[in-house]
Amino acid sequence: MARSSNNSGRVSRPSQWTPRRRKKKELIGPFKNGGRELRPKGEPERVLTHDFVMRDLGRVSPYGVYDLAQNEAWVSVGVDHDTAAFAVESIRRWWWSMGSAVYPQATRLLITADAGGSHGYRLRLWKIELQKLADETRPEMAVCHFPPGTSKWNKIEHRLFSAITRNWRGKPLVSHEVVVNLIGATTTTTGLRVRSELDIDQYPAGRRVSDDELATIHLRPDAFHGEWNYSLLPRLGLL
């Protein structure tokens, strides 16, 4: 594990740094996908001229968790709403499928995330779900949000999602299986390894979190911009 520092400037305890972000939603079906792919002469891939949502196929939301130290990533491919519950479930699946085996003694997980979207710093549900994950897995969940307008600083954008886009260029995303397989086959010259899984669970939109529910979380804000930098500590009474 690496020693890392958060935005308050103090050196943290040994921790794992995992940038995370959702890739843009993708339409499933025989639609044009940007880029070029080699095919036999005179046999182009036939696609639809209009990219309207196909009811029986819909859209998918690829959600990535990238391990900077190992150059490995987990991508959950969701088929329902892109909510904070889905975001945290993606971290949970990464942890139990990949992270816990590599970092069995981890006491702190440092997550860098954008300021908006399903993991926005203002979202109550994001913090509620992250608290549940801290209670379940034991490591402290430290979060550093990129300031608004700086999401392109997130390393997951350049080390994972750009590689996924290159890998499936020119290939219509005709099914969920195709999306999962193309993401899982993504690699780079630096040795990137990606695991992907379809998440068919339902994540209802519009869930409200009451003041009383929010008051139950064990949140510790950092001294520097505590609204962007904070930690969710496991609640000892639940361990």
KAMOLIN-V672801 format. One record per residue. PSI is psi in whole degrees, 0 to 359 (* if undefined). Layout:
BEGIN
psi
PSI
PSI
END
This chain:
BEGIN
psi
155
152
135
162
146
184
353
350
349
150
132
172
165
132
171
131
120
101
147
148
155
132
160
151
144
136
139
130
181
66
156
136
126
149
180
148
139
132
161
144
132
9
66
156
123
130
166
150
337
135
67
150
132
121
320
348
319
211
166
155
97
127
120
145
120
126
107
321
322
351
45
156
154
134
116
132
100
149
359
203
145
87
174
328
319
320
311
325
326
319
318
315
323
315
309
335
330
306
314
330
326
327
64
338
12
136
351
133
117
118
126
132
159
166
342
195
203
351
31
149
343
348
120
320
325
316
324
313
324
326
318
320
320
318
323
319
344
319
146
135
100
132
133
114
138
139
153
135
3
25
336
351
343
122
336
332
319
333
342
298
325
325
321
315
319
322
327
18
138
5
115
136
82
346
166
320
321
317
310
316
320
321
315
337
0
134
172
174
341
0
20
134
131
136
140
150
142
130
106
6
158
136
87
139
159
13
132
143
123
165
321
319
319
328
347
348
155
80
133
106
147
163
328
115
67
343
335
333
117
169
142
116
144
138
113
327
345
356
*
END
